[in-house]
Amino acid sequence: MSVFAEQSVDVEHYLSQRAIAAQPSEVRKILRASPRPDTISFANGAPYLGALPFDRLADDAHRILEHHGSKAFQYGPSEGIPELRRHICELMALEGITADPAAVVVTTGSQQAIDVAARVLVNPGDVIFAEGPSYAGGMAAFAGYEAEIVHVPVDADGMVVAELERLLAQVRAVGKTPKGVYTIPNFQNPGGVNLSAERRTRIGELCRAEGMLVFEDNPYGLLGFDGTTTRAIQPDFADITIYFGSFSKMIAPGPRVGWMLPPSWLHEHMVNTSETGALNPAVFNQQLISAYLDDPSWKTKLDEYRGIYCRKFEALVQTLEEVMPEGTTWNQPTGGFYLWVTVPDGIDTEKLAYEGIDRGVVFVPGTAFYTNGAGHNEMRLSFCLPTEDDIQRGARIIGELFREAA
Ligand SMILES: Cc1ncc(COP(=O)(O)O)c(C=O)c1O
């Protein structure tokens, strides 16, 4: 029992309005409710780490500590170590971004980067447009600074710009401040879709014309199944785009290394605010990631991972085709970690998620990815973490559950 449990505290008297308004993440609630160790998890957005060269990473770690230990374990630059920022620029160049390493701000995962950006830019009541559905953690970061999230419908080409324009007019009509568009343009979490090149340009132009910012969140861009990468929004709208990147999905999330590339006029504000939250990102972890990227074999490793994720995706879809009730549909992601599934109306994925846990599978109901209560007949199946065998077994359990409910 917690030491606080017996005390009767008027919690709301002490909490900030912000903390009172903060909702626990549905994804984490679901994960906490799945205690069986043999549960097959389609819930995590966690990468598969089984193919990482841990022996090489161990050698790198040893070398760093032996030769640069006192640097590795010391405080470091607030904006990140120079050698990693150089690597980050090389990576971003794969998506058409030309950046000076000095412009990059390394953070403790890209989650912290989004939080910093929200803290610097959001006033209470500002509107942030986000894909509907969207990444719960990103929306929570904006909502944490009292932004209002307005969902924009998505089709096979990503956010529908005509809908964005319509919603923007509505927001203006009621006197609210539209602050920007939060988009995950590649292999979107959770919808799996890609934002078309034409829409990237239209969103950038609309934001520029309307005095809004683009929050471009791109942790999955290098994880296309066939290795294809797409030009980011940032290169054509560098003056209004805050770009977020991460090593979590392409290497590993444990070191917690991500970054942002803000417009130059925002750089200092972002660094100052990041510093307030964390002083600086962990130096040793940055050195380790940097050492990993020093050896060009990281590219071969990434190719291997793309193949692994593609096979997992195929195993999931092939099994779902056999087992899901008629009327179930899903998108066709060409990369990333997620399949977005729509089940016939009347089936409640939130209710079934808890029944699934009793039967040994866990997935995230669609409601977790909207702030407006939508998503009851939708769910996200992450195919990144379980083995192909577990994917097939787990998908059969899900099929049985949904056939019974249909
Ligand atoms: C779209 C998106 N953005 C940001 C993050 C945060 O990633 P990290 O903080 O591990 O870099 C995630 C993690 O799932 C994500 O899916």
The ligand as an SDF file (V2000), in Angstrom:
LIG
                    3D

 16 16  0  0  0  0  0  0  0  0999 V2000
    4.2270    9.5530  -33.9210 C   0  0  0  0  0  0  0  0  0  0  0  0
    5.1010    9.4710  -32.7260 C   0  0  0  0  0  0  0  0  0  0  0  0
    5.7520   10.5610  -32.3310 N   0  0  0  0  0  0  0  0  0  0  0  0
    6.5650   10.5510  -31.2590 C   0  0  0  0  0  0  0  0  0  0  0  0
    6.7400    9.4020  -30.5290 C   0  0  0  0  0  0  0  0  0  0  0  0
    7.6500    9.4500  -29.3250 C   0  0  0  0  0  0  0  0  0  0  0  0
    8.7990    8.7250  -29.5650 O   0  0  0  0  0  0  0  0  0  0  0  0
   10.1430    8.8680  -28.6960 P   0  0  0  0  0  0  0  0  0  0  0  0
    9.8640    9.7960  -27.5690 O   0  0  0  0  0  0  0  0  0  0  0  0
   10.4400    7.4930  -28.2270 O   0  0  0  0  0  0  0  0  0  0  0  0
   11.1520    9.4210  -29.6330 O   0  0  0  0  0  0  0  0  0  0  0  0
    6.0690    8.2320  -30.8950 C   0  0  0  0  0  0  0  0  0  0  0  0
    6.1890    7.0050  -30.0910 C   0  0  0  0  0  0  0  0  0  0  0  0
    5.4350    6.0760  -30.2190 O   0  0  0  0  0  0  0  0  0  0  0  0
    5.2350    8.2730  -32.0370 C   0  0  0  0  0  0  0  0  0  0  0  0
    4.5940    7.2010  -32.4760 O   0  0  0  0  0  0  0  0  0  0  0  0
  1  2  1  0
  2  3  1  0
  2 15  2  0
  3  4  2  0
  4  5  1  0
  5  6  1  0
  5 12  2  0
  6  7  1  0
  7  8  1  0
  8  9  2  0
  8 10  1  0
  8 11  1  0
 12 13  1  0
 12 15  1  0
 13 14  2  0
 15 16  1  0
M  END
$$$$
